[in-house]
Amino acid sequence: MAGEIIALGEEVKGWKVGDRVCSNFATDHIYGDPTEESKATGLGAPIDGVLTEYKVLPAHALVRIPEHLSYEEASTLPCAALTAYNALLGPNPLKGGDTVLVQGTGGVSIFGLQLAVASGATVIATSSSDEKLAVAKKLGAAYTINYKKTPNWDEEVLKITNGRGVDYVIEVGGPGTIMKSLNCVRYGGTVSVIGFVAGQADVSQLPVQVISKAILVRGILIGSRAQFEDMNRLISAVRLRPVIDRVFTFEEARKAYEYQESQQHVGKVVIKVSRD
């Protein structure tokens, strides 16, 4: 979500009418770990979302939009970008020279690719589409794997890393992919659990795999406003531009959701509410 401030409460300081802003996804998650209380302020779940022309928000939830980004580009930051940033540069940050595996070419994975490359990491990307992998390559992925053509993609990752495994995994598949992720992450590596789009599978050996390789498995619940501000500094420094697949009008909102569900997109799908 991104927009322009058109009115302020009497006691609001630090903001002015006309400022370009995003809101943090959970409006009360300011810094540190999430809590049950901050989780309850998540826009779109469980409170009302942002598919609306006007929105009243607490001033403490706002962050400034990087100057080089459009409103459409900035609207992609609060959820997908911040999730990827928290996974890779949160409390257990990657460093230059690390290797990162991103699954698929959806919003979080593409941002993970871009942020990892911007931070000096080597990225391996997977997808079922060679066309989408070509986009990942253009964005800086050093290696790509078509998991339809290479079902044992975890073994391919180990081959690429000379048996060591990757330092970080952006895990969006859930039960359907997590055992392969655990197989191809290095000893002591990090698997950030973000989604569950790959369906069900046998995960009965998961505890054994995690313990035997001392793997850090961390659930990602988007991120805090403080992390959002840190991320925006990185985005501004490297002039990173979010990847937007398509922009729909407000009247096309249903089509936008259907397109998102079709999984044809690379990066983000945006709904533009404003007419000007």
Number of C-alpha atoms within 10 A of each C-alpha: 23 23 22 15 17 11 11 15 8 6 6 11 10 5 16 13 10 11 14 21 21 24 26 30 30 27 21 20 24 19 12 13 11 17 10 7 11 16 19 15 18 19 18 12 12 11 12 12 13 16 14 11 11 13 11 9 12 12 16 15 19 21 21 16 24 22 11 13 16 15 18 20 19 24 25 24 28 22 21 21 27 31 28 30 26 22 30 25 20 19 11 11 12 20 14 12 14 16 23 27 30 27 25 26 26 24 24 29 28 27 28 31 29 25 22 29 21 18 19 14 22 21 26 24 28 25 20 17 16 16 11 21 22 12 16 28 17 9 15 18 25 15 16 21 22 17 19 13 12 13 12 11 18 22 16 18 26 17 13 14 16 9 14 14 26 27 23 27 30 27 30 22 19 19 19 17 21 23 19 15 26 25 18 26 28 23 19 16 20 26 27 23 19 21 15 15 13 13 10 12 12 11 14 9 9 14 10 10 15 19 12 11 15 14 19 18 16 13 13 20 18 25 27 27 24 15 22 28 18 15 21 21 13 16 19 15 11 11 15 17 15 22 19 16 15 15 15 17 15 18 11 14 17 13 14 19 14 11 15 18 10 9 10 13 17 22 24 24 22 22 21 22 19 11 7 4
